[in-house]
Amino acid sequence: MYQAEDMVKRWLDQKDLDEGLKKELLEIKDQEELRDRFYRDLEFGTGGLRGILGAGTNRMNIYTIRKATQGFADYLNHHYGRESEKYSGDAPPVAIAYDSRINSHLFAAEAACVLAANGIQSYLYTELMPTPALSFAVRYYGCCAGIMVTASHNPAKYNGYKVYNNEGCQLTLDAAAEVLSLIEKVDIFDDVKTVADELKMTEHIPAAIFTADDSGMALINLIPKETTEAYLAAVRKESTGADCSDLSVVYTPLNGTGNVPVRKIMDQIGVKQVSIVKEQELPDGNFPTCPYPNPEKEEALALGLALCEQLSKEGNAPDLLLATDPDCDRVGIAVRHEDEAGKEDYQLITGNEAGILLLDYICMVRGEAGRMPKDPIAIKTIVTSKMADSVAKNYGVTMVDVLTGFKFIGEQIGFLEAKGEADRYIFGFEESYGYLSGAYVRDKDAVNASMLICEMTAYYKKAGKTLVDRLNELYEKYGYYKNDLTEFTFEGAAGMEKMNSIMSGLRADAPAHIIGRKVVEIADYKLSQRRILGGSKTCDLAVGTRPITLPKSDVLEYVLDDGSSIIVRPSGTEPKLKIYLSAKGGSRQESEEIIEALKAELQEIIKGN
């Protein structure tokens, strides 16, 4: 505890310490609370920073933002500055964007001020924007990097700081490790350069444009509206051209960044009947009606579903509910569907189901229009439904599997672009409600996905079907795949230790049987090794060890003798252990029963570790 007390004293001894953070520290009496705030530096990984807002080295505040940006600036100057081989005669530019969260605009301005003090030019959005618009700006302005201030779909007490490379893709493992090593060398108070203090920074984005020494070059440039319009034009190019004039949509941006761009794109593709969830229409980082603004969760769609029911009672039943998360890179949906008994209701579509529907739809309409490229490629993560493999194979599309995280999908698009083959990429998705068609950005894009989902819904409506009807047709054709996610939360320092202990325990003592079925394969992505144990009813692989060619990652996978599988990994952005369950039965009921049995046994396995 002495270390935490020493750190608190050092913070309080800073002459110009932010008054709000000083008051917060002085009011803390709980020693465990102090330990949690100072027992480590907020972890920087491939997802950048993400943490609870507040005072401390393990919190999101202007000082942890400044420290991270100083380390990132050192990285950029090393690779793109005057002494580097890539130096072009200008300061290396960086694009910066931010979402609707508490202090997002302030953190964005702080990052720009640190970059400016290090001679690095930035292009700063003057209004909140979706994460994919940041990726677009990196590419549009030829930047060497990007910074997005967001905590995506986390609760209101969180914020985050994501870092992008020169392709507009989140940093991959090696680059993130190098940036981390430079951040660790920076003293949070003594080593940071910033022009923020000179500017008497408040909560507002600086309206002035600053110049560097004698060159006269602007170091902070404010991004004009034309860039946003160029981004929307790039999204629109991915349209399938379906007639949406008869489509009725309820939309909620969950108090985030999607309100303007999603409504604009719906208008551009001809969706005329759009009803907005008023309580969640305008930006509000407190998320007052939705404590956990994650469209993966039914609770986040509650007000949208209520509006759908209200409109239905009034005789104006919507076809579709769309909900985008605060930084508008994920979208959740529900569709109006009449069951066999004639009862009409709104059915939630999971991330896996929506991704499979979109993959099938894109392949089908491209094929019908003669626009399928030669040797087409789709990309998904290892925790995404294996049903997508069957759909892709049916259309002659090569499916590429990557590690969890859309940055790995973006990386693959970059590899194609480097070979002049970006047009081979037709679609990428992950089970966590992230989708992208087109190579104009390198991150999932809920503006793009909302457009495609509207067009797909309108396409099937014209054929007298709902998305549920089409999904059932796909299950009949490819088999009844069922996927689910179980999460265990581990808050604070003790929670982090417990999560690490569970992973170590699973590695040291792997289960031989789960739900009475033999474990026939064990893959450890940290060791880059897959062990084939034999006894599978669905696979004829010979017993032995095979290498995993993906980058090393803290992920364990267990495959059972009936083809069901379990993947376990710590979240890279939240204090959670995530367990992905997959089953394929002879019927929907059988698949659901397998999933429920897996859930029950996994509760015991986790408790035992």
Buried (B, 14 or more C-beta within 10 A) or exposed (E): EEEBEEBBEEBEEEEEBBEEBBEBBEEBEEEEBBBBBBBEBBBBBBBBBBBBBBBBBBBBBBBBBBBBBBBBBBBBBEBBBEEEEEBEEEBBBBBBBBBBBBBBBBBBBBBBBBBBBBBBBBBBBBBBBBBBBBBBBBBBBEBBBBBBBBBBBBBBBBBBBBBBBBBBBBBBBEBBEBBBEBBEEBEBBEEBBBBBEEBEBEEEBBEEEBEBEEEEBBBBBBBEEEBBEBBBEBBBEBBBEBEBEEBBBBBBBBBBBBBBBBBBBBEBBBBEBBBBBEBBBEBBBEBEBBEBBBBBBEEBBBBBBEBBBEBBEEEEBBBBBBBBBBBBBBBBBBBBBEEEEEEEBBBBBBBBBBBBBBBBBBBBBBEEEEEBBEEBBBBBBBBBBBBBBBBBEBBEBEBBBBBBBBBBBBBBBBEBBEEEBBBBBBBBBBBBBBBBBBBBBBBBBBBBBBBBBBBBBBBBBEEEBBBBBBBBEBBEEBBBBBBBBBEBEBEBBEBBEBBBEBBEBBBEEBBEEBBEBBBBBBBBBBBBEBBBBEBBEEEEBEEEEBEBEBBEBBBBBBBBBBBBBBBBBBBBBBBBBBBBBBBBBEEEEBBBBBBBBBBEBBEEBBEEB
